[in-house]
Amino acid sequence: MPIHLPRQSRAAPHKRLIEHALQNYREQRTRLYALVFLTCLSAIPCAWAGQPFFDAHLHYNAEDLEKHPPEKIVSILANQNLSKAVVTGRPPEQALLLYERAPSLILPILGVYRTQAEKQTWMNDSSLPKRVENSLAEGKWRGIGELHIFATDRRSPVFLRIVELAAMHSVPLLMHCDPAVIDTLFAHAPEAKVVWAHAGTFPYPSLLRDYLGRYPNLYIDLSVRDDRVAPFGTIAEPWEWILMEFSDRFLVGIDTYRTERWDSYPKLVKKTQTWLDQLPLEASAAISYRNGERIFANNHSD
């Protein structure tokens, strides 16, 4: 699949530098893996074996509470060498149950759904912006989301007001949306900071490269896209290109959108780490934890 670089923002010399870096990296990767394997066998820590993991996309909803009380969730997370964990809840206060037990680990973001039904109707609720404004004034929340919205509702006054509030409070928006929503959002508030969940509804590297070039405040969350990024566990070349080119703009997350995913959490983290470890160390570290710490952790003072 050809790699398309934007005509103006990615000039030919830059492309040649990336090509040269990738060629050198691939030539050395086999030798590097062999060295790491032998190092691990000798019980000396691997170069990235202890690399932290910043989970940028977790849900802790009311239906999770019975099977997974807060102390159990905190234990699951604490055993995975997490840097931080971004958690939203339905109702919103669910995320605070985890934050209260592990304030150094949990970054709560403000969910706007009180019930499952509101996932489909929130953008028509004229009372919602005031509730969001009041909640943000409390100072506990590190972001807003996950907001599910698509092109037909992209000009909703409720949605656009929430975008304004996020920008005013300098907190990221976690968006589950299509490209038209991203365009409308940044046209309305260019200063907003956006994390595009699941690499968007059309998770194609060529499209993402275009949007990352357009919007400097756009970041990409790769949760539940492991099989696209790394089919059969090996990172695909188009993804390798874009992850190296924009290594400062991607995040990873597990997305516990179903209760059962909490049971599989360690396995799912390992699956993501497998393809992260196939990237050069600097790119891997940026995507694994550094970007998340920069985007979420620095917008609030404890």
C-alpha positions as CSV (number, residue, x, y, z in Angstrom):
1,M,0.0,0.0,0.0
2,P,1.6,3.3,-1.0
3,I,2.3,6.0,1.7
4,H,0.8,9.4,0.9
5,L,2.5,12.3,2.6
6,P,0.7,15.7,2.5
7,R,2.2,17.8,-0.3
8,Q,3.1,20.9,1.7
9,S,3.7,19.7,5.3
10,R,5.8,16.7,4.4
11,A,8.5,17.7,1.9
12,A,10.6,15.2,-0.1
13,P,13.7,15.6,2.1
14,H,11.7,14.7,5.1
15,K,10.3,11.6,3.4
16,R,13.9,10.5,2.4
17,L,15.0,10.9,6.0
18,I,12.1,8.6,7.2
19,E,12.8,6.1,4.4
20,H,16.5,6.0,5.4
21,A,15.6,5.6,9.1
22,L,13.2,2.8,8.4
23,Q,15.6,1.0,6.2
24,N,18.3,1.1,8.8
25,Y,15.9,0.1,11.6
26,R,14.6,-2.9,9.7
27,E,18.1,-4.1,8.9
28,Q,19.0,-4.0,12.6
29,R,15.7,-5.3,14.0
30,T,16.4,-9.0,13.6
31,R,19.8,-8.7,15.3
32,L,18.3,-6.5,18.0
33,Y,15.6,-9.1,18.8
34,A,18.2,-11.8,19.1
35,L,20.2,-9.7,21.5
36,V,17.2,-8.9,23.6
37,F,16.2,-12.5,23.7
38,L,19.6,-13.6,24.9
39,T,19.7,-10.7,27.4
40,C,16.3,-11.8,28.9
41,L,17.5,-15.3,29.2
42,S,20.5,-14.2,31.2
43,A,18.1,-12.4,33.7
44,I,19.4,-9.0,32.8
45,P,16.5,-6.5,32.3
46,C,15.5,-6.0,28.7
47,A,15.8,-2.5,27.2
48,W,12.1,-2.0,27.3
49,A,10.8,-4.8,29.6
50,G,9.9,-2.3,32.3
51,Q,8.4,0.4,30.1
52,P,5.3,1.9,31.6
53,F,1.9,1.7,30.0
54,F,-0.4,4.8,30.0
55,D,-4.0,3.5,29.4
56,A,-5.8,6.4,27.7
57,H,-9.2,4.7,27.4
58,L,-11.0,2.9,30.2
59,H,-14.7,2.6,31.2
60,Y,-15.9,1.8,34.7
61,N,-19.7,1.7,34.5
62,A,-22.5,0.9,36.9
63,E,-22.9,-2.6,35.5
64,D,-19.2,-3.3,36.3
65,L,-19.5,-2.6,40.0
66,E,-21.1,-5.9,41.1
67,K,-18.5,-8.1,39.5
68,H,-15.5,-5.8,39.9
69,P,-15.6,-3.6,43.0
70,P,-13.3,-0.6,43.0
71,E,-10.6,-2.3,45.0
72,K,-10.5,-5.2,42.5
73,I,-10.1,-2.8,39.6
74,V,-7.3,-0.9,41.2
75,S,-5.5,-4.1,41.9
76,I,-5.9,-5.2,38.3
77,L,-4.4,-1.9,37.1
78,A,-1.7,-1.7,39.7
79,N,-0.3,-5.1,38.6
80,Q,0.3,-3.9,35.0
81,N,3.1,-1.4,35.5
82,L,0.7,1.4,34.5
83,S,1.9,5.0,34.4
84,K,-1.6,6.3,34.6
85,A,-5.1,5.2,33.6
86,V,-7.7,7.5,32.1
87,V,-11.2,6.4,33.3
88,T,-14.7,7.5,32.4
89,G,-17.9,6.2,33.9
90,R,-21.6,5.9,33.5
91,P,-22.9,7.6,35.5
92,P,-19.9,10.0,35.7
93,E,-19.3,9.5,39.4
94,Q,-18.3,5.9,38.8
95,A,-14.8,7.1,37.7
96,L,-14.4,8.9,41.0
97,L,-14.8,5.6,42.9
98,L,-11.5,4.5,41.4
99,Y,-9.9,7.9,41.7
100,E,-10.7,8.0,45.5
101,R,-8.9,4.7,46.0
102,A,-5.9,5.4,43.8
103,P,-5.5,9.2,43.1
104,S,-1.9,8.7,42.0
105,L,-2.9,6.2,39.3
106,I,-6.4,7.2,38.1
107,L,-7.1,10.2,35.9
108,P,-10.9,10.6,35.9
109,I,-12.6,12.2,32.8
110,L,-16.1,13.4,32.8
111,G,-18.6,11.1,31.2
112,V,-21.9,12.8,30.2
113,Y,-24.1,9.7,30.1
114,R,-26.1,8.9,33.2
115,T,-27.8,6.0,31.5
116,Q,-27.1,3.8,28.5
117,A,-29.9,5.4,26.6
118,E,-28.3,8.9,26.9
119,K,-25.5,7.6,24.6
120,Q,-27.9,8.2,21.7
121,T,-29.6,11.4,22.9
122,W,-27.1,13.5,24.9
123,M,-26.5,16.0,22.1
124,N,-30.2,17.0,22.3
125,D,-30.2,17.6,26.1
126,S,-30.2,21.4,26.6
127,S,-29.5,21.0,30.3
128,L,-26.2,19.1,29.8
129,P,-23.8,22.0,29.1
130,K,-24.6,23.6,32.5
131,R,-24.1,20.2,34.3
132,V,-20.7,19.8,32.5
133,E,-19.8,23.4,33.4
134,N,-20.6,22.8,37.1
135,S,-18.7,19.6,37.1
136,L,-15.6,21.0,35.5
137,A,-15.6,23.8,38.1
138,E,-15.1,21.2,40.8
139,G,-11.6,20.7,39.5
140,K,-11.5,16.9,39.7
141,W,-11.9,16.1,36.0
142,R,-8.9,15.7,33.6
143,G,-11.0,15.5,30.4
144,I,-14.5,15.0,28.9
145,G,-15.8,11.9,27.2
146,E,-16.1,9.5,25.6
147,L,-18.5,11.4,23.4
148,H,-20.3,9.4,20.7
149,I,-21.5,11.6,17.9
150,F,-21.6,11.4,14.1
151,A,-22.0,13.7,11.1
152,T,-25.7,14.3,11.3
153,D,-25.4,15.8,14.8
154,R,-22.1,17.6,14.4
155,R,-23.7,21.1,14.6
156,S,-25.6,20.4,17.7
157,P,-25.5,23.5,20.0
158,V,-25.1,21.2,23.0
159,F,-22.1,19.5,21.5
160,L,-20.5,22.8,20.4
161,R,-21.0,24.3,23.8
162,I,-19.3,21.3,25.4
163,V,-16.4,21.8,23.0
164,E,-16.1,25.4,24.1
165,L,-16.1,24.4,27.8
166,A,-13.4,21.8,27.2
167,A,-11.2,24.5,25.5
168,M,-11.9,27.0,28.3
169,H,-10.8,24.5,31.0
170,S,-7.9,23.2,28.9
171,V,-9.0,19.6,29.2
172,P,-9.0,17.0,26.3
173,L,-12.1,15.7,24.6
174,L,-12.2,11.9,24.0
175,M,-14.2,11.7,20.8
176,H,-15.9,8.6,19.2
177,C,-16.8,10.1,15.9
178,D,-16.3,10.4,12.2
179,P,-14.1,12.8,10.2
180,A,-16.9,15.3,9.6
181,V,-17.3,15.8,13.4
182,I,-13.5,16.4,13.8
183,D,-13.7,19.1,11.0
184,T,-16.7,20.8,12.6
185,L,-15.1,20.7,16.1
186,F,-11.9,22.4,15.0
187,A,-13.6,24.9,12.8
188,H,-15.6,25.9,15.9
189,A,-12.7,25.8,18.5
190,P,-9.2,25.4,16.9
191,E,-7.7,25.6,20.3
192,A,-9.5,22.5,21.6
193,K,-7.5,19.4,22.4
194,V,-9.0,16.2,20.9
195,V,-8.2,12.5,21.4
196,W,-9.8,10.6,18.5
197,A,-10.9,7.3,19.9
198,H,-10.2,4.0,18.1
199,A,-8.3,6.0,15.3
200,G,-11.8,7.2,14.2
201,T,-14.6,5.4,12.3
202,F,-12.3,5.0,9.2
203,P,-9.0,3.9,10.8
204,Y,-6.8,4.1,7.6
205,P,-3.3,5.5,8.0
206,S,-3.6,7.7,4.9
207,L,-6.7,9.4,6.3
208,L,-5.1,9.8,9.7
209,R,-2.0,11.3,8.2
210,D,-4.1,13.9,6.4
211,Y,-6.0,14.8,9.6
212,L,-2.9,14.9,11.8
213,G,-1.4,17.3,9.3
214,R,-4.5,19.5,9.4
215,Y,-5.0,19.8,13.1
216,P,-2.0,20.1,15.5
217,N,-4.2,19.6,18.5
218,L,-5.5,16.2,17.3
219,Y,-4.3,13.0,18.9
220,I,-5.1,9.4,18.0
221,D,-6.2,6.7,20.5
222,L,-5.5,3.2,19.1
223,S,-7.7,1.3,21.6
224,V,-9.3,-1.9,20.1
225,R,-7.3,-1.4,16.9
226,D,-4.5,-3.9,17.6
227,D,-5.6,-6.3,14.9
228,R,-5.5,-3.5,12.3
229,V,-2.2,-2.1,13.5
230,A,-0.5,-5.5,13.9
231,P,-2.4,-8.3,12.0
232,F,-1.3,-11.7,13.5
233,G,0.9,-9.8,16.0
234,T,3.3,-8.1,13.4
235,I,3.0,-4.4,12.9
236,A,1.8,-3.6,9.4
237,E,4.1,-1.4,7.3
238,P,1.6,1.5,6.7
239,W,1.1,1.7,10.4
240,E,4.8,1.5,11.1
241,W,5.4,4.5,8.8
242,I,2.8,6.7,10.4
243,L,3.6,5.7,14.0
244,M,7.2,6.7,13.5
245,E,6.4,9.9,11.6
246,F,3.8,11.0,14.2
247,S,5.1,9.2,17.3
248,D,4.2,12.2,19.4
249,R,0.5,12.1,18.4
250,F,-0.6,8.5,19.2
251,L,-1.8,6.9,22.5
252,V,-2.8,3.4,23.5
253,G,-5.7,2.1,25.6
254,I,-7.6,-1.1,26.3
255,D,-11.2,0.3,26.3
256,T,-13.2,-1.8,28.9
257,Y,-16.4,-1.1,27.1
258,R,-17.7,-4.5,28.3
259,T,-17.4,-5.9,31.8
260,E,-15.7,-9.1,30.5
261,R,-12.7,-7.0,29.2
262,W,-11.7,-6.3,32.8
263,D,-11.2,-10.1,33.2
264,S,-8.9,-10.1,30.1
265,Y,-7.1,-6.9,31.0
266,P,-3.5,-8.3,31.5
267,K,-3.8,-10.3,28.2
268,L,-5.0,-7.2,26.3
269,V,-2.2,-5.0,27.6
270,K,0.3,-7.7,26.5
271,K,-1.3,-7.8,23.1
272,T,-0.7,-4.0,22.6
273,Q,2.8,-4.1,24.1
274,T,3.7,-6.8,21.6
275,W,3.4,-4.5,18.6
276,L,4.7,-1.5,20.6
277,D,7.9,-3.4,21.2
278,Q,8.4,-3.7,17.4
279,L,8.9,0.0,17.1
280,P,12.2,1.8,17.8
281,L,12.5,2.5,21.5
282,E,11.9,6.3,21.4
283,A,8.7,5.9,19.3
284,S,7.5,3.0,21.5
285,A,8.1,4.9,24.7
286,A,6.3,8.0,23.3
287,I,3.2,6.0,22.3
288,S,3.2,3.7,25.3
289,Y,3.2,6.4,28.0
290,R,4.9,9.7,27.4
291,N,2.2,11.2,25.1
292,G,-0.5,10.3,27.5
293,E,1.3,11.9,30.5
294,R,1.8,15.1,28.5
295,I,-1.8,15.3,27.1
296,F,-3.8,14.4,30.2
297,A,-1.6,14.8,33.2
298,N,-0.4,18.3,32.7
299,N,-3.8,20.0,32.4
300,H,-4.6,19.9,36.1
301,S,-2.8,20.5,39.4
302,D,-3.5,18.3,42.3
